[in-house]
Amino acid sequence: MAFHRALILMLGLAAGMAQAQQATIAFGDLEQDTSQPVEVTADQLAVNNADGSAVFSGNVQVKQGEMTLAAAKVDVRYGTDQSQIKELLASGGVTITNLADKASAEEAVYTIETGVIVLTGNVQLAQAGSTMQGQKLTINLKDGTGIMEGRVTTTFVPGGN
């Protein structure tokens, strides 16, 4: 499986880079179809018609295909014509899951069109029994890859999947 090869490669690199500044990873064992519908549920939605903004708050869950993003608050940024969502800005205990992979951080920005999620602030990633910490994780959902930056630390079980 491509994910397991990528994980083995990542762990091999990570063993030598445990104190490095950057590490490349695989995320979610699949390429996410970023054109799928985005479903948002929350305790509250505040809409400002004057500036076209929308803020979801309280137990927010954003789902798209196999991916789920959970946070305390998600600000929605629309494109110039206000008809399409450009970005989702999540804050307050952000967690992103994609199949068995799980990433958490203080904040995240999901740019819908590019399929890129940038997590910042005390980022933690758990994959197949291994963990990785850093300050910034950039996930490309279109190709299922990511880059962890900022004093990267990795813990893994030798010989594990």
C-alpha angles and dihedrals in degrees: 000000000000092000093056092048089049091047092050089048090047092050092047090051092041092055088063094036101044090127096033127118099240140026132182117225143176117239128203103352089255144067106252117227098231091190091069117109117276114225119197126191125180143151091250141016122197117191125191109199092188095066099016095240128145128194124193114198139178120041093354117190123184116191129190117165109306093345125094126186118194126187143144092249137015123190115202118217117197129206122254094276092048091228099102133045111246102180143001115214110199126191139169114055098345117199126180122190128186113177105307096344120097130187127182134187144149094259141007137189118203114195103200100200096051096036091229124141119191115196119192138183122044094351118195126186126192121193129164095332094317127106135201131188132195142131101261133028120185113195122192105202093189093067100019096240135125144184123218116203139179117060095336117209122188131192120188141161111243112237092016126123 
